[in-house]
Amino acid sequence: MPETSFDRLRDLEAGAGMDGQHGGLAANLSLALIVCSSPINRIVVSRIAEQAGLKTACETPQRAAEALFSQRPGLVILDCCSDHVEIHPIVPAIVDHRRASGTRLPMLIVLSTKCLPADAPFAEIADAVIAKPITPDALQPKIEQLVEDARGR
């Protein structure tokens, strides 16, 4: 059976290959992982994040958990569909990374067409929810604020 990102994360949590340190899980606050089904939305959101001074990596929801593990972004921006179903696989990965690092990183911004219902899988872990349609005026200041707060400025 192929090894998953969750298996490797458990190895890292146990200290495998890192002398028991969690330093390998440190989030990169200059990197944002953009997770969208739509290639156009990935481009739009990544350009906004770049205007906020971040480097970006873009992934589909299906590949997002692996990218989260391999790239360790400080910020994840999730573009949700109307029923919020397609993003479910990334939620445990974000929670696991936060638990392993002992921080609230990666931060999470959810882009949603409507308010997140209380039972949405990421309602409790989202640091911000931005209503669609996505505009630089709404998203860029929130990105800048979260990154600045995380850097302790």
Backbone as a ProteinNet text record, in pm:
[ID]
protein_1_A
[PRIMARY]
MPETSFDRLRDLEAGAGMDGQHGGLAANLSLALIVCSSPINRIVVSRIAEQAGLKTACETPQRAAEALFSQRPGLVILDCCSDHVEIHPIVPAIVDHRRASGTRLPMLIVLSTKCLPADAPFAEIADAVIAKPITPDALQPKIEQLVEDARGR
[TERTIARY]
85	0	89.3	62.4	147.7	137.4	247.3	251.6	178.3	100.1	27	95.8	51.4	107.5	77.2	-37.3	-70.6	24.3	66.5	163.2	296	340.2	467.5	457.4	341.7	324.4	333.7	274.1	285.5	430.8	507.2	649.6	722.6	689	753.3	714.2	586	542.4	618.2	648.4	722.3	871.3	914.3	1053.9	1138.4	1078.6	1155.9	1238.5	1369.2	1457.4	1484.5	1441	1460.1	1515.3	1572.8	1625.9	1522	1395.7	1289.8	1245.5	1294.9	1258.3	1140.1	1058	948	986.2	1111	1155.6	1127.4	1121.6	1093.4	951.2	866	728.4	706.2	811.5	797.2	731	631.4	559.2	637.1	626.6	691.1	590.1	608	512.9	518.4	615	614.6	552.6	489.2	428.4	280.6	197.3	54.3	20.3	-54	-105.4	-247.8	-270.8	-402.1	-468.7	-585.7	-655.8	-790.7	-801.1	-923.1	-944.9	-1069.6	-1101.5	-1083.2	-1119.7	-1116.6	-976.1	-920.2	-788.6	-790.1	-900.2	-909.6	-905.6	-981.5	-979.2	-841.2	-771.8	-635.5	-546.5	-559.3	-477.5	-515.3	-645.1	-691.3	-643.9	-667	-630.8	-478.9	-405.3	-259.2	-204.6	-262.7	-217.3	-243.5	-356.9	-387.8	-288.9	-259	-162.6	-23.3	13.1	142.4	147.8	36.5	31.1	46.9	11.2	29	170.9	256.7	397.1	432.4	342.5	369	402.6	479.5	496.5	376.1	341.4	223.6	252	176.2	170.4	22.2	-16.5	-158.2	-181.2	-291.4	-326.9	-476.4	-515.2	-654.9	-686.5	-813.5	-848.5	-797.9	-793.7	-751.5	-602.5	-521.6	-377	-329.7	-421.8	-385.8	-316.6	-362	-301.6	-154.7	-123.7	16.1	99.4	45.2	117	137.9	40.2	52.6	169.7	180.7	289.9	424.9	433.3	563.1	612.5	520	562.9	553.4	475.7	461.9	432.9	324.8	292.7	247.7	266.1	218.5	72	20.7	-117.7	-177.5	-300.1	-375.7	-501.3	-528.8	-651.2	-734.3	-852.6	-941.4	-1058.5	-1076.1	-1191.2	-1295.7	-1404.1	-1505.4	-1612.2	-1660.8	-1779.4	-1899.6	-2016	-2133.2	-2169.4	-2138.8	-2175	-2058.3	-1941.8	-1823.5	-1773.2	-1810.9	-1775.2	-1633.9	-1592.5	-1467.1	-1342.8	-1352.9	-1236.2	-1210.7	-1300.2	-1286.9	-1149.3	-1083.4	-955.9	-845.1	-849.2	-743.2	-759.5	-881.5	-907.3	-821.7	-819.3	-736.4	-587.9	-544	-402.4	-366.8	-454.3	-429.2	-427.9	-525.9	-533	-408.3	-366.5	-247.3	-121.6	-107.2	9.7	11.1	-103.9	-110	-76.1	-129.1	-102.7	45.5	104.8	245	339.8	305.8	394.6	368.3	252	218.8	182.3	143.1	106.2	-27.5	-73.7	-194.5	-158.8	-42.4	2.6	-12.1	-54.6	-82.8	-214.7	-217.8	-341.9	-433.7	-562.7	-660.1	-757.8	-764.4	-867.3	-959.3	-1088.3	-1188.3	-1262.4	-1269	-1346	-1477.4	-1589.3	-1717.4	-1826.4	-1919.8	-2031.9	-2137	-2132.7	-2229.7	-2162.6	-2232.1	-2177.7	-2149.9	-2043.6	-2012.9	-2110.2	-2175.4	-2260.8	-2173.9	-2230.7	-2155.3	-2099.3	-2164.8	-2117.3	-2021.5	-1983.6	-1884.8	-1754.6	-1682.2	-1564.3	-1452.6	-1453	-1345	-1394.8	-1521.3	-1575.9	-1500	-1461.9	-1394.1	-1245.4	-1185.4	-1041.2	-1005.4	-1105.5	-1078.7	-1038.3	-932.2	-889.2	-966.4	-1018.9	-1099.4	-1185.7	-1301.3	-1390.2	-1414.4	-1387.3	-1406.6	-1518.8	-1616.1	-1729.7	-1690.7	-1744.5	-1727.7	-1828.8	-1804.6	-1692.4	-1562	-1454.8	-1322.9	-1275.5	-1238.3	-1182.8	-1054.3	-961.3	-839.1	-867.5	-969.9	-1002.6	-1045.3	-1103.9	-1146.9	-1038.7	-971.2	-877.8	-739.1	-683	-544.6	-522.7	-607.7	-584.9	-592.5	-680.4	-692.6	-567.2	-512.2	-387	-277.1	-263.2	-157.7	-171.7	-295.4	-318.5	-281	-325.7	-295.7	-145.6	-77.7	66.6	140.8	100.6	163.6	143.5	21.1	-6.5	77.2	92.4	169.4	317	364.9	506	530.6	422	435.6	472.9	433.5	465.4	361.7
-117.6	0	123.5	222.9	340.8	424	486.6	571.9	702.2	752.1	876.3	988.3	1110.5	1224.4	1214.4	1154.4	1138.5	1040.1	934	840.3	910.1	989.4	1061.5	1164.3	1229.8	1326.9	1258.8	1139.6	1067	1031.8	993.7	966.4	1090.7	1206.5	1330.2	1365.2	1344.5	1372.7	1286	1164.5	1073.5	1106.1	1197.4	1237.7	1158.8	1077.7	995	1081.3	1059.6	1130.2	1273.5	1316.3	1455.9	1470	1367.3	1373.3	1418.4	1378.9	1412.1	1556.8	1635.9	1776.4	1792.9	1891.7	1923.7	2036.8	2074.8	2184.5	2162.7	2036.2	2007.6	2042.5	2070.2	2105.3	2255.8	2334.1	2478.6	2529.3	2613	2669.1	2785	2798.2	2905.9	3019.8	3126	3236.4	3319.3	3293.9	3365.7	3284.2	3169.9	3084.3	3062.6	3081.5	3052.8	2937.7	2841.4	2731.6	2767.2	2779.2	2813.4	2683.3	2653.3	2529.5	2563.6	2536.6	2566.7	2460.3	2429.1	2339.3	2410.8	2536.2	2613.5	2668	2636.8	2693	2845.2	2903	3049.3	3108.4	3051	3100.4	3082.4	2973.1	2955.2	3070.2	3110.1	3221.1	3352.2	3380.5	3505.2	3515.7	3410.2	3412.1	3417.7	3345.4	3349	3487.5	3557.5	3694	3787.6	3772.3	3855.1	3825.8	3698.4	3661.7	3715	3711.8	3766.3	3916.8	3986.9	4130.6	4160	4063.1	4076.7	4039.8	4007.1	3980.2	3834.7	3743	3601.2	3528.7	3422.8	3328.4	3235.8	3175.2	3089.4	2954.7	2857.7	2725.2	2695.4	2644.6	2618.1	2468.3	2421.6	2280.2	2262.7	2147	2105.7	2051.5	2045.7	1989.7	1846.8	1769	1629.8	1617.1	1712.2	1705.8	1798.3	1867.4	1969.6	1915.1	1802	1748.4	1714.2	1655.5	1623	1749.9	1851.4	1978.3	2045.3	2034.7	2091	2026.8	1896.2	1824.8	1859.6	1859.7	1876.6	2020.8	2118.3	2257.1	2337.9	2293	2356.6	2506.6	2545.8	2688.3	2744.7	2873.5	2940.1	2977.6	2978.6	3017.2	2925.6	2880.9	2803.7	2883.8	2901.2	2968.6	2866.1	2834.4	2733.8	2800.9	2771.8	2819.4	2708.7	2733.4	2630	2632	2512.8	2505.3	2533.5	2542.3	2582.6	2485	2355.3	2259.2	2225.1	2284.3	2267.8	2124.8	2037.5	1896.5	1869	1930.7	1894	1925.3	2006.1	2046.9	1954.8	1866.6	1781.3	1716.2	1664.9	1595.6	1682.5	1812.6	1898.5	1927.5	1917.5	1954.8	1875	1741.2	1668	1701.4	1729.1	1762.2	1893.8	1993.2	2121.3	2103	2031.1	2006.2	1931.4	1830.3	1754	1841	1925.3	2013.5	2109.9	2166.1	2257.6	2185.9	2067	1990.2	1954.3	1909.6	1868.1	1984.8	2101.4	2216.6	2292	2268.9	2339.7	2485.6	2517.9	2654.9	2654.9	2773.3	2785.7	2791.5	2740	2741	2602.2	2594.1	2702.9	2772	2901.7	2976.4	2935.6	2958.3	2915.4	3027.5	3063.1	3154.8	3072.7	3080.6	3009.3	3110.9	3083.4	3164.9	3092.8	3158.1	3088.5	3175.6	3111	3183.1	3221.5	3158	3186.9	3165.8	3198.6	3179.1	3030.5	3004.6	2865.3	2813	2701.8	2643.6	2591.5	2587.6	2544.2	2403.7	2320.4	2183.4	2168.8	2278.5	2270	2218.1	2133.8	2069.2	2165.5	2285.9	2379	2504.6	2508.4	2628.3	2663	2562.7	2588.2	2617.5	2580	2600.9	2717.3	2777.5	2889.3	3013	3078.2	3203.6	3321.4	3304.6	3408.2	3344.5	3404.6	3364	3487.9	3476	3586	3545.3	3635.1	3606.9	3625.2	3536.8	3550.7	3652.1	3719.8	3704.8	3756.7	3695.4	3726.4	3858.9	3951.5	4079	4107.6	4176.9	4213.8	4299.1	4384.8	4472.2	4395.5	4279.7	4199.5	4101.9	4037.1	3930	3979.1	4071.8	4113	4168.7	4258.1	4307.4	4196.8	4099.1	3988.9	3903.3	3876.8	3801.7	3876.7	4004.5	4086.1	4089.2	4103.4	4108.2	3976.8	3864.8	3735.2	3706.6	3734.9	3710.4	3801.2	3927.4	4020.5	3974.4	3932.5	3882.3	3758.4	3668.6	3545.9	3575.3	3678	3716.4	3795.4	3833.8	3903.7	4048.9	4111.5	4254.4	4341
0	0	0	-87.7	-93.4	33.8	66.7	184.2	152.9	249.3	229.6	305	277.3	349.1	497.8	533	673.5	741.6	668.5	724.3	749.8	651.4	668.2	778.7	792.4	898.9	1034.3	1047.7	1174.8	1203.2	1098.4	1116.9	1166.4	1108.3	1151.4	1293.9	1327	1463.5	1562.4	1521.9	1609.4	1609.4	1521.9	1519.4	1422.4	1337	1245.4	1152.1	1151.8	1061.5	1099.3	1217.4	1254.4	1394.9	1448.6	1583.7	1685.7	1662.1	1756.6	1751.5	1659	1649.9	1555.5	1580.5	1490.2	1396.7	1393.1	1309.2	1162.5	1117.1	978.5	939.6	1038.8	1010.2	1011.9	1026.1	1031.9	905	923.7	809.5	749.3	618.8	544.9	530.5	609	607.4	479.7	392.6	265.4	153.1	187.3	86	117	13.7	24.6	-69	-17.7	-99.3	-139.3	-269.2	-322.5	-367.5	-311.1	-341.6	-404.6	-534.4	-610.2	-716.3	-742.2	-853.3	-986.1	-989.1	-1112.8	-1140.8	-1257.1	-1292.1	-1297	-1339.8	-1345.4	-1205.5	-1113.3	-975.5	-912.2	-945.8	-892.8	-937	-1062.2	-1112.9	-1044.8	-1036.2	-974.7	-830.1	-752.6	-610.7	-593.3	-676.7	-663.6	-694.3	-790.6	-821.8	-704.6	-638.9	-522	-409.6	-386	-281.6	-315.1	-442.9	-484.5	-462	-484.9	-458.9	-309.1	-226	-81.6	-39	-135.7	-106.5	-83.6	-116.2	-93.1	-222.6	-209.6	-319.9	-313.3	-426.3	-426.2	-489.8	-444.3	-505.7	-522	-637.4	-665	-680.8	-624.5	-634.6	-645	-695.4	-694.4	-555.1	-518.3	-387.4	-368	-474.8	-463.8	-430.6	-468.7	-446.4	-334.5	-271.9	-173.9	-49.6	2.6	125.2	103.5	-10.9	-41.8	-54.7	-119.8	-134.7	0.9	87.7	222.1	294.7	283.7	349.6	288	156	90.3	90	84.7	71.5	200.1	296.2	427.1	420.5	353.3	344.5	478.5	496.1	617.1	606.7	483.1	458.5	353	378.5	280.3	249	119.8	77.3	1.2	55.9	-1.7	-70.5	-195.8	-271.5	-267.1	-195.6	-174	-280.6	-311.7	-395	-304.9	-362.3	-284.2	-172.8	-190.1	-85.3	6.9	-15.4	69.5	80.1	-13	-4	-54	-162.4	-226.1	-143.2	-43.1	34.1	153.5	184.5	302.8	320.3	215.9	237.2	296.9	279.4	331.3	481	531.8	670.9	769.7	763	859	845.2	723.4	703.7	771.3	760.9	827.4	978.2	1029.2	1173.5	1221.4	1147.2	1185.1	1183.5	1084.4	1078.3	1195.7	1227.7	1342.5	1471.4	1487.8	1609.5	1620.2	1510.1	1511.4	1535.4	1482	1498.6	1627.8	1688.9	1811.6	1786.5	1663	1627.3	1554.3	1516.8	1435.1	1286.7	1252.6	1113.4	1053.7	931.5	840	874.1	847.8	862.1	747.2	764.6	664.5	633.6	504.8	456.1	366.4	392.9	313.9	227.4	98.2	4.1	-19.1	14	11.4	-49.2	-118.3	-178.3	-76	39	144	279	384.7	518.8	540.5	612.9	643.4	748.1	718.9	821.8	936.2	1053.2	1171.2	1155.2	1073.7	1056.2	937.8	874	765.3	824.9	751.4	808.2	846	795.5	826.1	894	934.3	999	1126.7	1203.1	1330.3	1314.9	1202.8	1188.7	1097.5	1031.6	941.3	1021.5	977.1	1038.3	980.5	859.6	795.2	687.7	665.5	557	471.7	343.3	249.6	154	139.2	51.8	-94.4	-178.2	-321.9	-371.3	-479	-570.5	-509.1	-551	-497.4	-557.3	-468.2	-514.4	-437.9	-501.2	-429.7	-306	-313.6	-200.9	-76.8	-94.9	19.4	64.5	-30.8	3.7	43	-31	-5.3	135.4	186	323.1	428.5	406.2	502.8	501.5	382.7	372.8	446.2	417.3	480	631	679.8	824.2	892.2	835.5	896.2	898	787.7	781.2	878.7	885.4	978.1	1123.4	1156.2	1291.1	1322	1225.2	1246.3	1265	1199.3	1214.4	1340.7	1409.2	1536.9	1523.8	1414.5	1396.7	1459.7
[MASK]
+++++++++++++++++++++++++++++++++++++++++++++++++++++++++++++++++++++++++++++++++++++++++++++++++++++++++++++++++++++++++++++++++++++++++++++++++++++++++

